[in-house]
C-alpha cells in the first residue's frame, strides 16, 4: 500500500479584478489518507498562498466545499487521496468550481446566488396545519416520515444542480425540488397548493430530462431522481 502519491492538480483560477481565468498546475506529494481539502491547504502552505477555495465544517454536512473534480461534482472534504486515485484511475486531477453560480475567486462561488433558487421555494413551513395533539408536540408517525426522510438528508451542496443537464436552462434545480417536496409531504404544512404552483410552472419539474445525474453524484446517496419523479407523478 502506497503511503503517499505524487499528485498533479490542474486548478481553474479566476481573478475578479482582471476577470481573467486560467488553469494552473500544482505538483505536490500528499499522503494517501489526506482529504482533498487537506491537499488544497497544503498547496496554500507550501506552494501558493493566493489560491482561494471554500470549506467550513469539513465533515460533509455544510456542502460549502463542493468542486468539480475530473468532471464530477464532489465534496472535497470527504474525498481521500487514495480513493480519488482508485476511482479516477489517475494521479492527475482537474479541479473547477461548481457551475450553479458565478465564481468570486478561483474555486469560490457566490453561494448567495446559488441559494436564490432554494429560497424561492421557501424551504420551511409556510402555513402550519392544526396540531391534532393540542398542547403537545406535533407527532409524525414513522410510517408517514419514512416516505420522505431520505430527502431531508440534503445539505444543499449543489452537486446535483451542477450535474443536472437541465438546471442551466430555466430549471429551478433538483435540490430545490426535493426541499419543496419535503414540506409538501410534511403533515405540519398546509401550503401544498402554493408549492405545487411553482413545481409545475415553466421552471418546475417538467424541465427535468430524467438523466438521473442528480442521484448519481449526490454525496448523501439520496435518490434525487426518485423524488423528482414523485412530483411529476403527483405521488405524495
C-alpha positions as CSV (number, residue, x, y, z in Angstrom):
1,X,0.0,0.0,0.0
2,X,1.4,3.4,-1.0
3,X,1.7,5.8,1.8
4,X,1.8,8.9,-0.4
5,X,1.2,9.9,-4.0
6,X,2.7,12.5,-6.4
7,X,-0.3,14.4,-7.4
8,X,-0.9,16.9,-10.2
9,X,-3.7,19.4,-9.6
10,X,-4.8,21.4,-12.5
11,X,-6.9,24.1,-10.8
12,X,-9.1,26.6,-12.5
13,X,-8.2,30.1,-11.3
14,X,-10.2,33.3,-11.6
15,X,-9.1,36.8,-10.8
16,X,-12.2,39.1,-10.2
17,X,-10.1,42.2,-10.7
18,X,-8.9,41.4,-14.2
19,X,-11.8,39.0,-14.9
20,X,-9.3,36.5,-16.3
21,X,-9.5,32.8,-15.8
22,X,-6.9,30.1,-16.4
23,X,-5.8,26.7,-15.3
24,X,-2.7,26.5,-13.0
25,X,-0.8,23.3,-12.4
26,X,0.4,22.3,-8.9
27,X,2.6,19.3,-8.3
28,X,2.6,18.1,-4.7
29,X,3.3,15.0,-2.7
30,X,0.3,14.0,-0.5
31,X,-0.4,11.2,2.0
32,X,-2.9,8.6,1.0
33,X,-5.5,9.4,3.7
34,X,-5.4,13.2,3.2
35,X,-8.6,14.7,2.1
36,X,-8.7,17.0,-1.0
37,X,-9.3,19.9,1.4
38,X,-6.1,18.9,3.2
39,X,-4.3,18.9,-0.1
40,X,-5.6,22.3,-1.1
41,X,-4.5,23.6,2.3
42,X,-1.1,22.0,1.7
43,X,-0.9,23.9,-1.6
44,X,-1.7,27.1,0.2
45,X,1.1,26.5,2.8
46,X,3.8,25.1,0.5
47,X,3.2,26.4,-3.0
48,X,0.7,29.2,-3.4
49,X,-1.0,31.2,-0.6
50,X,-3.1,33.0,-3.2
51,X,-5.2,30.0,-4.2
52,X,-8.8,30.5,-2.9
53,X,-11.2,27.7,-2.1
54,X,-14.1,27.2,0.2
55,X,-14.8,25.0,3.2
56,X,-16.5,25.1,6.6
57,X,-17.4,22.1,8.6
58,X,-15.1,19.6,6.7
59,X,-17.4,16.8,7.8
60,X,-19.6,16.6,4.7
61,X,-22.5,18.4,6.4
62,X,-22.4,22.0,5.1
63,X,-21.8,21.5,1.4
64,X,-19.5,24.6,1.1
65,X,-16.5,22.7,-0.3
66,X,-18.2,21.4,-3.5
67,X,-16.0,21.4,-6.5
68,X,-15.9,19.6,-9.9
69,X,-13.1,17.0,-10.0
70,X,-12.4,15.5,-13.3
71,X,-15.9,16.4,-14.4
72,X,-17.7,15.1,-11.4
73,X,-19.2,17.4,-8.7
74,X,-17.9,16.2,-5.3
75,X,-17.3,17.3,-1.7
76,X,-13.6,18.0,-1.4
77,X,-13.7,17.3,2.4
78,X,-14.7,13.7,2.1
79,X,-12.6,12.6,-0.9
80,X,-9.4,10.9,0.3
81,X,-6.4,10.9,-2.0
82,X,-6.2,7.1,-2.2
83,X,-9.9,6.8,-3.0
84,X,-9.6,9.5,-5.7
85,X,-6.7,7.7,-7.4
86,X,-8.6,4.5,-7.4
87,X,-11.9,6.0,-8.5
88,X,-10.5,8.1,-11.4
89,X,-7.5,5.8,-12.2
90,X,-5.0,8.7,-12.2
91,X,-3.0,10.9,-10.0
92,X,-3.8,14.0,-12.2
93,X,-6.9,15.9,-11.2
94,X,-8.6,18.8,-13.0
95,X,-10.5,20.9,-10.3
96,X,-13.0,23.5,-11.2
97,X,-15.7,25.4,-9.3
98,X,-19.3,24.2,-9.3
99,X,-21.3,25.9,-12.1
100,X,-24.6,26.9,-10.4
101,X,-23.3,30.4,-9.5
102,X,-20.6,32.8,-10.7
103,X,-17.1,32.4,-9.4
104,X,-16.0,35.0,-6.9
105,X,-12.3,33.9,-7.0
106,X,-10.7,30.6,-8.1
107,X,-12.8,27.8,-6.6
108,X,-15.1,30.0,-4.5
109,X,-18.5,30.7,-6.0
110,X,-21.3,33.1,-5.0
111,X,-23.3,30.8,-2.8
112,X,-25.9,33.5,-2.1
113,X,-26.9,33.4,-5.7
114,X,-26.9,29.6,-5.7
115,X,-29.3,29.7,-2.7
116,X,-31.7,32.1,-4.6
117,X,-33.3,29.0,-6.1
118,X,-33.7,27.3,-2.7
119,X,-35.1,30.4,-1.1
120,X,-37.7,30.8,-3.8
121,X,-39.4,27.5,-2.8
122,X,-39.4,28.7,0.8
123,X,-38.0,25.5,2.5
124,X,-39.8,26.0,5.7
125,X,-43.4,25.5,7.0
126,X,-45.4,28.4,5.4
127,X,-48.9,27.7,6.7
128,X,-48.8,25.4,9.8
129,X,-51.6,22.8,9.9
130,X,-53.6,22.2,13.0
131,X,-51.9,20.0,15.6
132,X,-54.2,17.1,16.3
133,X,-52.5,16.8,19.7
134,X,-53.1,20.3,21.1
135,X,-50.8,21.3,23.9
136,X,-48.2,18.6,22.9
137,X,-45.5,18.3,20.2
138,X,-46.7,17.6,16.7
139,X,-46.2,13.9,16.3
140,X,-45.5,12.4,12.9
141,X,-45.7,8.6,12.7
142,X,-42.6,6.7,11.4
143,X,-44.7,5.3,8.6
144,X,-45.5,8.8,7.3
145,X,-42.0,10.1,7.8
146,X,-40.2,7.2,6.1
147,X,-41.5,8.2,2.7
148,X,-39.6,11.4,2.7
149,X,-37.0,11.0,5.4
150,X,-34.2,10.3,2.9
151,X,-34.8,13.6,1.2
152,X,-34.2,15.5,4.4
153,X,-30.6,14.5,4.3
154,X,-29.9,17.0,1.6
155,X,-27.2,19.5,2.6
156,X,-27.6,21.8,-0.5
157,X,-24.1,21.2,-1.7
158,X,-25.4,21.8,-5.3
159,X,-23.6,18.8,-6.7
160,X,-26.9,17.6,-8.1
161,X,-27.7,21.0,-9.6
162,X,-24.2,21.2,-11.2
163,X,-24.5,17.7,-12.7
164,X,-28.1,18.3,-13.9
165,X,-28.4,18.9,-17.7
166,X,-31.5,21.0,-17.1
167,X,-30.6,23.3,-14.2
168,X,-28.8,25.8,-16.5
169,X,-31.9,26.0,-18.8
170,X,-34.5,27.5,-16.6
171,X,-35.0,24.6,-14.2
172,X,-35.3,25.6,-10.5
173,X,-32.9,22.7,-9.7
174,X,-33.1,19.2,-8.2
175,X,-32.3,20.2,-4.6
176,X,-34.9,22.9,-4.7
177,X,-37.5,20.4,-5.9
178,X,-36.8,17.9,-3.1
179,X,-36.7,20.7,-0.5
180,X,-40.2,21.7,-1.5
181,X,-41.4,18.1,-1.7
182,X,-40.3,17.5,1.9
183,X,-42.6,20.3,3.0
184,X,-45.5,19.0,0.9
185,X,-45.2,15.6,2.5
186,X,-44.7,17.1,5.9
187,X,-48.2,16.8,7.6
188,X,-47.4,20.0,9.5
189,X,-47.7,22.0,6.3
190,X,-50.9,23.2,4.7
191,X,-49.4,25.2,1.8
192,X,-49.4,22.4,-0.7
193,X,-51.2,24.3,-3.5
194,X,-48.8,27.2,-3.3
195,X,-45.8,24.9,-3.6
196,X,-47.3,22.9,-6.5
197,X,-47.8,26.1,-8.4
198,X,-44.1,26.6,-8.6
199,X,-43.2,23.0,-9.0
200,X,-45.5,22.7,-12.0
201,X,-44.5,26.0,-13.5
202,X,-42.3,26.6,-16.6
203,X,-39.2,26.3,-14.3
204,X,-40.5,23.3,-12.4
205,X,-40.2,19.5,-12.7
206,X,-41.2,19.2,-16.3
207,X,-37.9,20.9,-17.2
208,X,-36.2,17.8,-15.8
209,X,-34.9,15.5,-18.5
210,X,-34.6,12.5,-16.2
211,X,-30.9,12.0,-16.8
212,X,-30.6,10.8,-13.2
213,X,-27.2,12.6,-12.9
214,X,-28.5,14.1,-9.7
215,X,-28.9,10.7,-8.0
216,X,-25.5,9.6,-9.4
217,X,-23.5,12.4,-7.8
218,X,-25.3,13.0,-4.5
219,X,-22.8,12.7,-1.7
220,X,-25.6,11.7,0.7
221,X,-26.7,8.9,-1.6
222,X,-30.2,10.4,-2.0
223,X,-32.1,9.1,-4.9
224,X,-33.0,12.6,-6.0
225,X,-34.4,11.5,-9.3
226,X,-36.9,9.3,-7.5
227,X,-38.3,12.3,-5.5
228,X,-38.5,14.4,-8.6
229,X,-40.4,11.5,-10.2
230,X,-42.8,11.6,-7.3
231,X,-43.6,15.2,-8.0
232,X,-44.1,14.5,-11.7
233,X,-46.5,11.7,-10.9
234,X,-48.3,13.6,-8.1
235,X,-47.4,10.7,-5.8
236,X,-47.1,12.3,-2.4
